[in-house]
């Protein structure tokens, strides 16, 4: 029960952070134009990868349990372990790529924000 709540909160916080990156990226893209507008879509790709990783994991887990049903008794544990490991690898790869995209987006948007501030000049007062 607690584990499900914690994972839901973490997933929600990660999604909220990615949505905040989308808003920040759209602002930078609007201010600078050009390729910066395209860069604002990087967090959206990260969100889609996150959901694709979850869907891929669920599909692979279903496949793992289906393969156990057709395996002989001596190999069931091995087949199940292999299927679960493959499903977790899909999750790990999708989350890793999503996190790298999110970090790259944050760095890129920070650079863009610095360019916007430099173009506006020093603040008065």
C-alpha positions, 0 to 999 in steps of 0.5 A, a space after each residue: 500500500 505504502 509502496 504504491 503511494 510512494 511510487 505514485 507520488 514520485 511519478 506525479 512529481 516527475 510528470 509535474 517537473 516535466 510539465 514545468 519544463 515544457 512551460 519554461 521551454 515554451 517561454 524561452 522558445 517564444 522569446 528567442 524563436 527559431 530552433 529554440 521553439 523546437 527545443 521546447 518539445 524535448 520535455 514532451 518527448 521525455 513525458 512520452 518516453 516515460 509513458 511508453 516505458 510504463 506501457 512496455 513494462 506492463 506488456 512485457 510482464 503480461 508476456 512473461 506470465 503468459 510464457 510461464 503458462 506454456 513452459 514445463 514445470 522445470 523451466 517456469 522459474 527461469 522463464 518468469 525471471 527472464 521475462 521480468 528482467 526484460 520488462 525491468 530493462 525496458 523500464 530502466 532504459 526508458 527512464 534513463 533516456 527520459 531523465 537525460 532529456 529532462 536534464 538536457 532540457 533544463 540546461 538548454 532552457 537555462 542557457 536560453 534564459 541567460 540569453 534572454 536576460 542578456 538581450 534585455 540588458 541590466 535591470 534598473 533600480 
